[in-house]
Amino acid sequence: MATARLEAETESVSFTDLSRNPKGVAAKAAALGRLRVTHRDAPDMLLTTAARAEYAEENLTTASRLFLALMKQDEGARTLLLALPEVFPWVRHLDAEEVRAFTVELLEALSDAAELDAGEAVHRAIVSWRATARINADPDQLRDSLRPLDGDDLGPVEVRE
């Protein structure tokens, strides 16, 4: 996904490099557009210019609003639904109603990411619906998921991303 692409395309420096040579690292980040700062004891960070971050936010907002506008038109909604399997091949394991629900949830999450800076909503929608598709694709899991619960504790749920 985007994370793998970002790691492959982004040069990196260590947090130690940043602390020892902040001006040099900042200059490198400005020249490259973004720079990954790796940290042994914490999540990696991206160092970028404010202008580049603002352009990314503007791009997300524009795309989100465009997709929401398309969903309000029958032809646009149909086009988005037809394009979905190319972007998310696993939707073939969702029925038509589930695909529509995923599309609406995804577009609402994109809007939340753009308008409310709630980017995790997009990730959550994709991961949740991909898990549903994974269950639908496995007849045994699907059968088990449709079985009524009788109050038994079924134990912890494994979440795969």
N, C-alpha and C positions, 0 to 999 in steps of 0.2 A: 504494500500500500504506500501511502505518502511517506510514512516514516522510513521505509527502506530507501525510497528515492532520495529523501532528504539526507540520509546518512551517506549515500553514495556520492552525492553532488557537493556536499559541504565540506570544506577543509576544516581542520580542527587544530586547536591548541589546548594545552592542559591549563587547569586553573592556576597551577604554579607559574606557567608562562605569563598568564594575565597579571598575577600579583607581582611578578618580577619586572615586567616590561609593559605596563598598561598603555603607554603611548604607542609603542610599536604594535601591540595587539589591536588597539583601536584603529590605527591606520590600516592595518591589514584587513580588518572587518569592513572598514569604509571602502577600501579598494575592491574587495570581493563582493560586497553587498551583504554578506552574512558570514559568520564564523561560528563554528561549534566550539564551545568551551567544555571540555571533559573534566569531570571531577570524580575522583576515586570513591568518595564517600557520599556523593549526592547525585541527583539527576543532572544530565548534561543541560547546558543552557545554550541559547543562540544569542550572539551579539550581532546586532544589525543597526542600520541607521533608522532614525525616526521616520524619515521620508519613505523608506522602503516598507516599514511596518504600516504606515498610513495607507500606502498604495494597496497593500495586501488586504487591509480592512475595507477599503473602497471597492476593490474587486469582489470580495465576498458579498458585500452589501448589494452591489449591482447584480451579481449572478442570482442571489437569493430573491431579490425583488422580481427579476425577470422570470424565474421559474414559477414563483407564486402567481404572477400575472398570466403565464401560460396555463396554469392549472385552472384558471377561472373560465377558460374557453374550451369548448368541447374538443376542437381539433388539437389545441395545444396539450390538453390533458392526455388525449389519445397518443400523441407523439411522444410525450414523456413516458407513458406506460410502455410503448413499443421500444423505446431506447433503453429502458431499465435493464433488460437481460444482457445487453452489451456491456454495461457498466458493472453490473452485479450478476454474473452468470448463475449463481445459486438461486435466483428468484424463480427458476423453473420448477423448484420444489415447493413453491407457494401457490395456493389456489388464487383465482382471480380477485376475490375479495381481500385476501391477505396482501396481494401485490398492490392493490389500491390503498390499503391501510398503511403499508410500508411507505409508499410514495408520499402520502399526506404527512406521515410522521417525519419522514426525512426532510421534506420541504419546510415543515414547521421548525424542525431542529436547525436547519440552515438559517432560517430567519432569526431564530434565537441566537445563533452564533454571531450573525451579522449585527443584529440590533441590540443584543444584550451582553455581548462578549461571553456567551456561554457555549464555547466550542465543544465541550465534552458531550453536549446533547447529540451532536451529529454522530460521534463515535458510539455512543450508547445505543442510538437507533439502529445503526448498521450492525453492531455486535448482537443486539437482541434479535433482530429479524434473521440474521445469518444463523443464529442458534435455532430459531424456529424452522428454518429451511433444513438444517442438519437433522433435526428430529423427524421432519416430514420425509426426508430421504431414506431413513432407516425404518423399515416396517416394524421391527421389534420395538424401537424407541417410540414410534408413533402409537402403536397399540398400547404400550405401557402408559404413555402420556394421556391417553383417552380413558383409561381405566379410572373409575370413581375411587376417590380416596376414602378409606374407612377409618381414618383417625390414626393409622399407623404412622410412626416416625420413619420416614424413608431415608433418613440420614443426610449427610451433606451433599450438596449439588456441585458437580464439577463444572466450572466455566472455562471453556476454551476460546481463545481469541485468535 
